[in-house]
């Protein structure tokens, strides 16, 4: 009866908080153990991502290394309230992969036979983009999120949204304007330039 219950639903939040603390330690100059721990958690996944993005194991290794260098350089700008560490690392990795791919010495390593892999890379980009957009959307106020969701998901006009929510049309227009502006700002802060 007096036993302690442990909530399993808090486990992801605890991991996110722990990883955010590791990034904070990196920002404070402690790069040894925190970087090693994040590398242990994400290195293999980032490597697989790099192979898919770049089509070459050596370049994938370089991308992982560059991702952690970028983490070290930008750790002070990481905001746990805007994204989790995993999303942040994948944004850094995607940027590093793009920079590596742009180098003339890297382009010739991807053969014509590997062109079919571009579709797989596109789906990875779409997944990452969706994660970033979802996290940005969750940062909006409830009223702003609701009008944007109704317009996007249900295809309602602003007049229809006003009628559905029983609010003045001007309120819907204001919420939409400010919601879209806030969404764009948050997305740009997170390195998403597809807006």
N, C-alpha and C positions, 0 to 999 in steps of 0.2 A: 504494500500500500504506500509506504513512504519512499518507494524507489524513485530514482531519478530517471526521467525520460530524456532521450537524446533525439533531437530532430534531424532526420536525414536530409530534409529539404535545405537546411542551412549549410550542408557540406560544400556546395559550389560557391556559396558566398564566403565561406571560410577560406577556401582555396584562393579565390579572387583577392581577398584581403591579404592573405599571406604573400601572394605573388606581387601585389602592389607594394607591400613592405619591402620585398626584395629589390624592386625597382627604386624605391626611396633610398635604400642603402647604397645602391649604385650611384644615385645622384649625389649622395653625401660623400662619395669617394671610396666606398668599400666595394671594390670590383671583384675580388677573389671569389669568395664563397657564394655570393648572390648570383654572379654570372654563371658559375659552375652549376648551380642548382637550376637556373632557368634553362641552361643548355641541356642539362639532363632531361628536363621535362619537355622541351620543344625542339631540340637539335635534330632528332631523327625525323620528326614530322616536317620541319622546315627543309631538311635535305630532300625528302620525297617531293615536296612542293617545288623545290629548285630543279630537280631532275625533270619534272613535268613542264616547268616554265622554260627551261633552257635546253633540254634535250641532251645534256652532257653532265656526267658525274663530277668531273673536275670543276666545271663552272658552278654546279650546285653546291659543292663544298665551299667555293669562294663566296657564293651568295650567303650561305649560312654565317660564315665568318664576318662578312660585311654587315649582315643584319645585327650581329651582336656588337660590332663596333658602333653602328648607328644607335643602338640601344644605349650604349655607354655615353655617347655624345649627347643624346636627347633625353636621357632619363629624368632630368630636372623639369622637362616640359610635360612629362606623362601626367595625366589627370585621371585617377581611378573613377572619378565621377562621370567621365565621358566615354571610357572604353575599358574593357578588361585587358590584361597583359597579353593574352593570346592574340586578340584582335590587333593590338598595337604591334606585336611582333610580325604578324602576317602583313600588315600595311608596310612596315619597314622592309620586310623580305620582298614584297612585290616591287617596291621602289628600287631596291638593290638589284633585283633580277632585271628590271627594265633598263637600268643603267649598264649592267654587264652586257645585256643583249645588244645595246646600242653601239658598243665598241666594235669597230670594224674587225678586230681579231676574233670576236666571238661569233659573228654572223655566219661565217663559213662552216662552223661546226655543226650546224643544223642542216641535214641533207634533205633533198626533195622527198625521200621516203618517209620522213618524219612529219611531213606537212599534215597528215591525218591527225597527228597529236594536237594540232592547233585547236580542234573542237574541244578536246579534253581540257586544254588550258583555258579556253573561254569559259567552260563550266566552273572551273576553280575560281576564275575572276568573278563570275556571277555570284558564286556562293559568298566570297569575301565581300563583294559589294552589298549583297543582301544583309550580311551581318552588320556592316557599318551603318547602312540605312536604318535597319531595325533599331539599333542602339541609339541612333540620332533621333528617331521618331519617338522613342520612349522618353527622351529628355524634354519633349514638349509638354505644355500645360494640357490638362484634360480637354478643355474647350477647343483649343487649337487642334489637338490630335483628332478629336471627334469630327470636326468639319472636314479636315483633310482626308480622313479615312472614308467618310461618306462620299466625298467627291471622287476619290480614287477607286475605292473598292466597289462602290455601288453605282458610280457614274451619275450621281445626282447633281443637278444644277444648284447654284446658290439659293435660288428661290425655293426649290424643293427641300433643300437642307433646312432653310428657315421654317418652312411649314412642318417638317418632320420634328424639329427640335422645339417648335413653338417659341421661336425667338425672332426679333426683327431682322430683316434682310441686312441692314447695316451692321448688325452684330456679327452675322455670318461673314460678311465681306471683311470686317476688321480682323476677326479670328483667322480667316484664311490668309490675309495679307501678312499679319504678324507671325503666324505659324510657318508659312513658307519661308519668310525671311530668317526666322530662327533656325529652321531646318537647314537651310542653305549654309548659314554661318557655322552650325555644328558640324556639318559634313565637311566643309572646307577645313575646319580646325583638325579634323581627324584624317586629313590627307586624301579625302575623296573628292576628285575633281570631275566626276561624271554628272554634275548638276549644271 
